[in-house]
């Protein structure tokens, strides 16, 4: 507990204690209750509560005065309730009733049923909140954000098939993605297994990071076409500059570039994780699983035709520049 918290607690408790001392003394002096005496007693109690709150407010802060008044008033209210003859009669009746086995066990059954129903409702509510939060985290982390085809540039495969370049409709600030990124690394136990080489951004996804130099978004379907028409062939002997393609249930889920290989050591790949940052890691140390295949092409780099740049260098980061799209007029 910080020193300021301890001091605040001391002030509130000391003020309430002093107020209770005054209330006790005044009520002892007033003696037995009567009609007028009862009104006088209540007025004195309220005056003492106000006096204590005013004293705390003048010495410290209004927040502590409110806390002291609330605590002081709560104690006096509880005392008034327990001083009620009617409440005493109710309590005596309830205790007498609980001496009857049927009433006692019936009350216990009702309490048990209420506890079961309450726990089910609480569990479902918590479960719904958890699922909603996990879905949100997953969408923020790896999901597709609203995007649209761009008119800033055009790209095609080496055989001339046009590849649709996309951009996010409303790019988000990287700070919004930092929390989900850290959570995902913890959940997958990857925090100590990866090296972060780039910040989170909506500008491109993993496929766009490889094939557009990080300028645009590409769909997994585009990657299938690019592999076929840009001369990529599978290889079991990866080298720096090759492409690693990850799949889930047969469909492409992630694209990365081989950066380092050494005999007897894990293959190191680098790629952008959805909307998150760029990570360097062992090929089998990612949130995309271990179903991956390496591909190689004789072409220079992986950036699509129509975009200027190269990203085949195993050391340097991806880079590309936009060549403005030709006018259709």
Secondary structure, 3 states (H helix, E strand, C coil): CCHHHHHHHHHHHHHHHHHHHHHHHHHHHHCCCCHHHHHHHHHHHHHHHHHHHHHHHHHCCHHHHHHHHHHHHHHHHHHHHHCCHHHHHHHHHHHHHHCCHHHHHHHHHHHHHHHHHHHHHHHHHHHHHHHHHHHHHHHHHCCCCCEEECCCECEECCCCCEECCEEECCCCCHHHHHHHHHHHHHHCCCCCCEEEEECCCCCCCHHHHHHCCCCCECCHHHHHHHHHHCCCEEECCCCCCCEEEEEECCEEEEEEEEEECCCCCCCEEEEECCCCCEEEEECCCCCCCCCEEEEECCCCCCCCECEEEECCCCCCCCEEEECECCCCC
